[in-house]
């Protein structure tokens, strides 16, 4: 951490970093929830709606990089522009609750070293899926100097530097959950389906996986059962059913695309 005037250690600072592309509908609430950050940073991928204007109006520092080369490249650009001691990666369809913001500020003020994962409170089709057990943990908060870069053409991953004693940075977990507005409308979900399917298929292609209809049926069916039954999606009404169905459809079509679109997968990785 930097030294303040008079030799005292300056309090740690936080950058909240957001990638955007045509997010005018959600970016206002997203950035407003993170207004406490020392640096509110946006890297935009060439939006042609009001995303950039809204972000600047809310005090964000906006950099435009429309030459899309994948999520890893854009996250590395966020790293290049970040000035905080800590960096939190917030997606444009996510909102920090007061409890989440309070916990995040406390971590930064503590000066602790490491990497923190988050879990979501899912919101879909206008309803919070209160009974849904979202188990996925995602690395989002980093001590900035410990992040070397992000890599991966499709599924970006942080490459971390060791601590001063040579040991790997400890993994920690945030307790409060981040609001995730996963799917707003059926139409929007159908439009996003292609993106998620092709990203998932390209990721598996990189790993040498095989696709096909039967593999897709197995993946989609098991995913639906896990989400709808084991993770209690059935308790969340129609919104819960639609959410689980769309995720299961992604599971099916990514294996179908992996087989039938394999030769063109790298050309179809989109924003």
N, C-alpha and C positions, 0 to 999 in steps of 0.2 A: 504494500500500500504506500501511497505517496506521503511525504512529510508536509505538514501544515506549517504556516509561518510560526517561528519561534521554536521549531524542532519537534513539536508534538505531532503524532501521527494523525493524518487527516482521516476523517471517517470514510469507510469504504463507499464506493459509488456503484450505482446500478444502471445498466443499459437494458431497456426492454426493446427487443428487435423483432420486427414483423416483416414478412414477405407478403406482397400484395400483387394482385392482378384482377382488375374489375371487381373490387370488393366494396363498392359504394354503399351497398345495402347494410353491411355489418361493420365496416371499419370504424365508424363513429363510436359505437358502444364499446368496441374492442379497445381502442386507444384511450377513451375516457376512463376506462377501468384501470389503466396503467399510468395515469397522469402523474402519479407520485414519483415516477422514475427520474433519475438525474439526467438521463438521455433517452428520449423516445425516438427510436430510429426505424425508418421504413425504407426498404429497398423495393421499388416497384418495377414490375416486369413489362411495362408498356401499356398500362391501362388506358382505355379510351372512354371511360366513364368519369365520374367525379371523385374517384378514389384519392388521387393526389391532392386535389383542392381541399377535400375534407380533412385529410391527414395534416396538411400544413395549417389549416385553420385551427386545429386542435393542438398545435405547437410541436408537431413531429418534425424531425429533420428527415427530409425525403431525398433519396438518391434514385435516379432513374437508370435502369440497366435493362433495356428492352431486348438485348441480344441473348435470348433465352438459350442456355446451355445445360439446363438441368438444375435440380434443387440444390445439389452440393455446391455448384458454382455460385448460386445466389446466396447461400448461407455463408460462403467464404467472403462474399462482398459485404455482408452484414458485419462479419468479424473485422474486416479492414476498416470499416467506418466506426466501429464501436470504441468508446473511450472509457467505459465503466470498468471498475475492478471485477464486477460480476456481470454476466450477460444472461438474460432470460429470453428464450425464443417463444414468442406468443404468436399463434396462428390468427389470421384475420377473422375466423369464425369462432373464436374463443373469447371469453369474458372472465376477468378476475372478480371473484366475489370479495366483499370486505374482509372476510376471514382469510381468504387466500392471500390477499394483498398484505394483511397484517403479518402472516407467517413469513412471506417472502421478505418483507422489510426486516423482520427479526433475524433472519438468516444472514442477510447482508450486513447488518449492524454487528453481528457476532464475529465477523471476520473468519468464519470457519472455512476450511479448505475441502474441496471435493466436487462431486457432481450429484445433482438432485434429480430424482424422477418425480413425475406427477401422475395422477389418475384423474379421470373425467367424471363430471356429472353430465349425463347425456340429455340433450334437448333435441327432439325430432318432431317435425310436423306440428309445431306449435305447442307441444307438451313436454314437460320434463319427465323423463322415464325414471320416476322416483324409486321404483322397486328393482330396476335393472342393475345387476351387479357388474359394472364395468371393471374388469380386472387388468386391462392393459396398462403397463407402466412405461413411460416415455421419458428419456433424458431431456430436460429442458433448461435447467439452471446450471451454469458453469462458472467457476473462477476463470476469468477471461484469459489470464496468462497460461493456464493449463491446456487450452485448446490450440492445437497446432493448425488443424484444418478439418474441413469436412471432405469426405471422399465417397465415391460410389456414383455411378452414372444414373442409377435409378433410385435406390434406397440409400439416402445419404446417412453417414455415420461419422461421429466426431472422433478424430484421432487425438489422443490425449498425451500430454507430456507428464513425466513423473514429478513427484514432489521433490523438495530440496534434498531429502534423505534418500532419494532414488526409488521410493516405493510408489506404486500406482495410486492415483487419487481415489479416496474412498467413495463408494456409492452410498448415497443417503436418499431418504424418501420424504417428500412433503406430505403432511397429513391432510390438510385441506384440499378439496378437489376443485378443479378448474371447470367452469361451465363450457361445454362444447356444443355449439349449435350445428349438429352433424348434418341434418337434412331439413330443409325448410318446407319444400313442396314436392309433390310427386313429379311434376315436370322437371324441376331442377335436379331431382335425384336421377331421373332417367338420363338427363344430359350429362351428369357427372359419372354415370355408370361406365361410359366408354373410357373416360380418363382413368378411373380406378382399375378397370379391367386391364387396359393396356399397360399401365405401370406395373401391375402385379405380374402380368405375363412376361414383360421384359425382365423383371427382377428374377423370375424363375428361369428364364432363358439364359441369363448370365451364369446361373448355377448349374446349367446343363440338365435341368429337369425336363421330363417328358409330359406332354399334354394329351388331350383326348376327351371325348364325351363321357366315357365311363369314369375317368378320373375326376372330371368336373362334377358329375352327379354325386360321386362319393364325397368330394370336398364340400359342395353346396349343401347336401343333406346333413352331413355331420355338423357343419357350421350352424345351420338353422336349429337343429336339435340342441346344440350347446347354448346358443344365445336365447332361444325362445323358451326352452325348458330349464336347463341347468342354471342359466343366469337370470331366470325369472322374467323374461320378456313378456310372457303370457299374462303377467299381472299388470301390464302397462297399456292395456286396451288396444284400440286400433293402431295408434301411433307405434306401440311396441311391436305389433305384428309387422307393420310396414317396414320398420327399421330392420328387424331381423331378416325379413324377406329380401330386402335390397342387398344386405351384406351377403346373404346366401347366394343370390344371383351373381354377385361379383365373384364368389368362390367358384361357381360353375363356369362362367364365361371366361375367366382368366385361363382355365385349363383348355377350354375350347379354342381360345385365341392362340394359346401356346402351341397347339397342334396345327391349326388351319392358317394362322397368320404368322408363323414363325419367321419366315424370311423377311418380313417387313416390320418386325417389332421395333427395332431401333429407330425406324423412321416415324413411328407413331407415338413416341413418348412426348406427351404434350404437357402444358401447364396444368 
